[in-house]
Amino acid sequence: MNNASYTVEHCRSLPKFDHGVSMVSYGYNEEELIEDFLRHAHKLMSETVEDYEIVFVNDGSTDHTGVIAHKVAQELPNIFVYDNEKNIDMNAIYAGRRAISLARKEFTFWQTVDWSYDIARLRGFLELLRDADVLVGVRRKPVEAVNRAHKILAGLARLLNIRHLTRRSDTIGKAIISVSNYMLVRLLFGVPLSDYQNVCIYRTKFLLENPIEALSSFGNPELQFKAYWAGLRIAEVPINFIPRSKGEAKGTRFKSVCASIKDVFRFWWRWRVLGLGPDRSHPGSIRRLRADEWDNLV
């Protein structure tokens, strides 16, 4: 696929995708964002996919998130809102599992309520599913190295020939956490993907047959690893990060980061040291885009 295939204009010119797609999401106390999220999701999906659904799990919110979500769902078709009775220690993985379990279309992906990933090119990406089993997003938009710590980290990434890691679009602090986590996970598990925390599109059957075991954000790389070790064909696509404008981000809180690190070492010990994990004897394939396909899309 050439570079032109990834322009927003080209993607919008394609006919609607002819396979069913579920967009799932979840949120806790997101009353400032939930209406815009659902309307944005409905517009994108209705323009992109013939057969779609939007599944939102209100994760025990104590504000008006649920009321607003149900109101929008009554107005717009194909939006389904489910309420968790309570929030479990602000651990979004439980809500994520439930959202996935409710998906009913052939393919499933998730987007955050703050719309933190740029999926404007979704229609073009979906076309790749005719030859691939899984799509994995990779962030490309640059972060300016404004302090010594990030410059050192960027230099190390270039030295290790993983330059794309210096071109992330979080804040500098979040970029340091994100890149450090990437390097640790890549070292311990050896699966050569270019991003472990981004939008991914799977066949729903695979997700239902491989429920997330992790208790943290490690759930995303967990599924990627299981897909790769199951011999699936993975294609990477450029999906940049969009900074949150309202509400409170919860994924980089100290407690959340600690839970993720704990899971990383727990699964590394089980899978790589004790050999109790999935069969790794027949790994799949990873299709990476060429530099000229990526670089004009930052």
WOVENWO-V934689 format. One record per residue. N is the residue number from 0. RES is the residue in three letters. D_CENTER is the distance of its C-alpha to the mean C-alpha in Angstrom with 1 decimal. Layout:
# WOVENWO-V934689
n;res;d_center
N;RES;D_CENTER
N;RES;D_CENTER
This chain:
# WOVENWO-V934689
n;res;d_center
0;MET;22.3
1;ASN;23.8
2;ASN;22.5
3;ALA;23.8
4;SER;21.5
5;TYR;18.6
6;THR;20.5
7;VAL;19.6
8;GLU;23.2
9;HIS;23.0
10;CYS;19.9
11;ARG;21.7
12;SER;24.8
13;LEU;23.5
14;PRO;24.6
15;LYS;22.2
16;PHE;20.1
17;ASP;22.4
18;HIS;20.1
19;GLY;18.7
20;VAL;15.1
21;SER;13.7
22;MET;11.2
23;VAL;10.8
24;SER;10.5
25;TYR;12.7
26;GLY;14.7
27;TYR;17.7
28;ASN;20.4
29;GLU;18.6
30;GLU;21.8
31;GLU;21.6
32;LEU;18.4
33;ILE;18.1
34;GLU;20.6
35;ASP;19.2
36;PHE;15.7
37;LEU;17.3
38;ARG;19.7
39;HIS;17.2
40;ALA;15.0
41;HIS;18.3
42;LYS;19.6
43;LEU;16.8
44;MET;16.7
45;SER;20.5
46;GLU;21.0
47;THR;18.7
48;VAL;19.0
49;GLU;22.3
50;ASP;21.2
51;TYR;18.3
52;GLU;17.5
53;ILE;15.5
54;VAL;15.3
55;PHE;15.3
56;VAL;16.3
57;ASN;18.5
58;ASP;18.3
59;GLY;22.0
60;SER;22.2
61;THR;25.6
62;ASP;25.6
63;HIS;25.6
64;THR;21.9
65;GLY;23.0
66;VAL;26.1
67;ILE;24.4
68;ALA;21.6
69;HIS;24.4
70;LYS;26.5
71;VAL;24.0
72;ALA;23.4
73;GLN;27.2
74;GLU;27.4
75;LEU;24.6
76;PRO;24.3
77;ASN;21.5
78;ILE;19.9
79;PHE;20.2
80;VAL;20.1
81;TYR;20.6
82;ASP;21.9
83;ASN;21.7
84;GLU;25.1
85;LYS;24.1
86;ASN;21.3
87;ILE;21.2
88;ASP;21.5
89;MET;18.5
90;ASN;16.3
91;ALA;13.3
92;ILE;12.7
93;TYR;15.7
94;ALA;14.6
95;GLY;11.3
96;ARG;13.6
97;ARG;15.9
98;ALA;13.6
99;ILE;12.7
100;SER;16.5
101;LEU;17.5
102;ALA;15.8
103;ARG;18.7
104;LYS;17.8
105;GLU;17.6
106;PHE;13.9
107;THR;11.0
108;PHE;7.5
109;TRP;6.2
110;GLN;6.5
111;THR;8.1
112;VAL;11.9
113;ASP;12.6
114;TRP;10.8
115;SER;9.5
116;TYR;7.8
117;ASP;10.6
118;ILE;10.5
119;ALA;14.3
120;ARG;14.6
121;LEU;12.9
122;ARG;16.3
123;GLY;16.9
124;PHE;13.8
125;LEU;14.7
126;GLU;18.1
127;LEU;16.9
128;LEU;16.3
129;ARG;20.1
130;ASP;20.3
131;ALA;17.0
132;ASP;15.6
133;VAL;11.9
134;LEU;9.9
135;VAL;7.7
136;GLY;7.0
137;VAL;9.3
138;ARG;10.5
139;ARG;14.2
140;LYS;15.9
141;PRO;18.5
142;VAL;19.2
143;GLU;23.0
144;ALA;24.4
145;VAL;26.8
146;ASN;27.9
147;ARG;29.2
148;ALA;26.5
149;HIS;23.8
150;LYS;26.2
151;ILE;26.9
152;LEU;23.3
153;ALA;22.9
154;GLY;26.0
155;LEU;25.0
156;ALA;21.8
157;ARG;24.1
158;LEU;26.6
159;LEU;24.2
160;ASN;23.4
161;ILE;19.7
162;ARG;20.4
163;HIS;17.0
164;LEU;16.1
165;THR;18.8
166;ARG;17.3
167;ARG;14.4
168;SER;14.5
169;ASP;14.4
170;THR;17.8
171;ILE;19.8
172;GLY;19.7
173;LYS;15.9
174;ALA;15.8
175;ILE;18.4
176;ILE;16.5
177;SER;13.3
178;VAL;15.5
179;SER;17.8
180;ASN;15.2
181;TYR;14.0
182;MET;17.7
183;LEU;18.6
184;VAL;16.0
185;ARG;17.0
186;LEU;20.7
187;LEU;20.7
188;PHE;18.8
189;GLY;19.6
190;VAL;16.8
191;PRO;16.8
192;LEU;13.3
193;SER;12.8
194;ASP;9.5
195;TYR;8.1
196;GLN;5.6
197;ASN;3.2
198;VAL;2.5
199;CYS;4.9
200;ILE;8.2
201;TYR;10.8
202;ARG;14.3
203;THR;14.7
204;LYS;17.7
205;PHE;15.9
206;LEU;13.7
207;LEU;16.9
208;GLU;18.8
209;ASN;16.6
210;PRO;15.8
211;ILE;13.9
212;GLU;16.7
213;ALA;15.3
214;LEU;16.2
215;SER;13.6
216;SER;10.2
217;PHE;11.4
218;GLY;10.3
219;ASN;7.1
220;PRO;9.5
221;GLU;12.1
222;LEU;10.8
223;GLN;10.4
224;PHE;13.9
225;LYS;15.4
226;ALA;14.4
227;TYR;16.0
228;TRP;19.0
229;ALA;19.5
230;GLY;20.4
231;LEU;17.8
232;ARG;17.4
233;ILE;14.1
234;ALA;13.8
235;GLU;12.0
236;VAL;11.6
237;PRO;11.9
238;ILE;9.3
239;ASN;10.9
240;PHE;10.4
241;ILE;12.7
242;PRO;14.7
243;ARG;15.2
244;SER;18.7
245;LYS;19.6
246;GLY;19.4
247;GLU;18.4
248;ALA;15.1
249;LYS;15.2
250;GLY;12.6
251;THR;15.0
252;ARG;18.1
253;PHE;20.5
254;LYS;20.3
255;SER;16.6
256;VAL;16.7
257;CYS;19.7
258;ALA;18.2
259;SER;15.4
260;ILE;18.2
261;LYS;20.3
262;ASP;17.8
263;VAL;17.4
264;PHE;21.2
265;ARG;21.7
266;PHE;19.8
267;TRP;21.2
268;TRP;24.7
269;ARG;24.3
270;TRP;22.8
271;ARG;24.2
272;VAL;27.4
273;LEU;28.6
274;GLY;27.2
275;LEU;26.2
276;GLY;22.7
277;PRO;21.8
278;ASP;24.2
279;ARG;23.2
280;SER;26.3
281;HIS;24.8
282;PRO;21.5
283;GLY;19.7
284;SER;19.3
285;ILE;16.9
286;ARG;17.6
287;ARG;17.0
288;LEU;18.0
289;ARG;21.3
290;ALA;21.8
291;ASP;23.6
292;GLU;20.7
293;TRP;18.3
294;ASP;20.7
295;ASN;21.8
296;LEU;18.4
297;VAL;17.9
